[in-house]
């Protein structure tokens, strides 16, 4: 049973988006897709321990989900348009007769992202819905990404799916030619999927590499579909540069390692070169958008042999431009940290303690961690200890908690 559950968890993370997007291309009903997939997962938990894990678990789940969807359609037939129900039943029944290999599963993920980013939905709902459907993230994980309460996020997801059901046009998987009109939401979705993999909000692993890989893969697809969009390339460069540090971000005990203590020899130089090359191909940065500016900040870190060699004034200048384009408490937080590391910790702490940062970020663990680190560097040990304790209250993942506990232990009198 344990082995089967482990495999199922891996398959769910890796295959959920592929299977559910393939189902949605046929059903055009997100609730039915999600219910059928969950039914298939439950069936796998029942059968795999007794029959063994199938050689192609993703295909097994897709076939099982189609059967479960068909069962649900038949039970709901009285509430559906009869012709529509019969057409869906015929399509699913026909497909069920043909065994399917994993590599034959149609990859409809990008189309589903565009569908979930329908303009009739609010931006936050677009992103949340796609993360739930494509990224396989739980409602709790999405809520953490949005810095909102889990119950509020659950209500947002319910409303978003209901809105899509009400909109007949939303049932049509749109052509990829509609991508430019929805690019901002699509890019936000991909970056949030990456961020959940880069700094997992819950669980025993700080880095969930499959999510990072998926986000980078989707960004590569976008660069083919929109070759002249520099923000698409900027996002790809940003994720490549961030992900290049993955092996140095956790120590042998699974505890997070901050940027200033990472072994830069373990950074993925090939990935850094690719990310820097993407930026170089963009040329002049005067027209840079938010993702490209963040990527250029990452490139300054990647080009420094040591943490102390970082061009912090250059980092602050890039954050100034980013803040002008994308004013938000999180961007202002990162700029304040850069100001402190550029040699003005007093000004950095003044900014962190201001109401426009302290209030909206009160429950945001990285805020408390950044403040604690600046206090520690300034030698204000008692205040740093209190700030680390505050961060520990809001930490989500086990590696993050372990890091904070280690920092607190090092500050004990």
Buried (B, 14 or more C-beta within 10 A) or exposed (E): EEEBEEBBEEBBBBBBBBBBBBBBBBBBBBBBBBBBBEBBBEBBEEBBBEEEBBEBBBBBBBBBBBBBBBEBBEEEBEEBEEEEBEEBBEBBEEBEEEEBEBEEBEBBBBBBBBBBBBEEBBEBBBBBBBBBBBBBBBBBBBBBBBEBEBEEBBEBBEBBBEBBBEEEEBBEBBEBEBBEEBBBBBBBBBBBBBBBBBBBBBEEBBBBEEBBBBBBEBBEBBBEEBEEBBBBBBBBBBBBBBBBBBBBBBBEEBBBBEEEEBEBEBBBEEBBEBBBEBBEEBEEBEEBBBBBBBBBBBBBBBEBEEBEEBBBEBBBBBBEBBBEEBEEBBBBBBBBBBBBBBEBBEEBBEBBEEEEBBEBBEEBBBBBBBBBBBBBBBEBEEBBBBBBBBBBEBBBBBBBBBBBBBBBEEBEE
